[in-house]
Amino acid sequence: MIEQLQQEINELHARVKILQQHIEELQQTCDHHFCGDSYFVKCTKCHKIEVLYY
């Protein structure tokens, strides 16, 4: 039972990693339309966030 759960967790981790890479690819090709405030802006199309103030 434990081994099956660990295998499922590993498969889900791999799937999440693939999805994160896909998001990054989409964000790189997006023609951003940023909205936000003086601390950060967020693209309304791809949801990429850029921090403006630390």
Residue pairs with C-beta under 8 A, 6 or more apart in sequence:
23 46
26 46
27 43
27 46
27 48
30 43
30 45
30 46
30 48
31 45
32 43
32 45
32 46
32 48
33 43
33 44
33 45
34 41
34 42
34 43
34 44
34 50
35 41
35 42
35 44
36 42
36 52
38 52
38 53
39 51
39 52
39 53
40 49
40 50
40 51
40 52
40 53
41 49
41 50
41 52
42 48
42 49
42 50
43 49
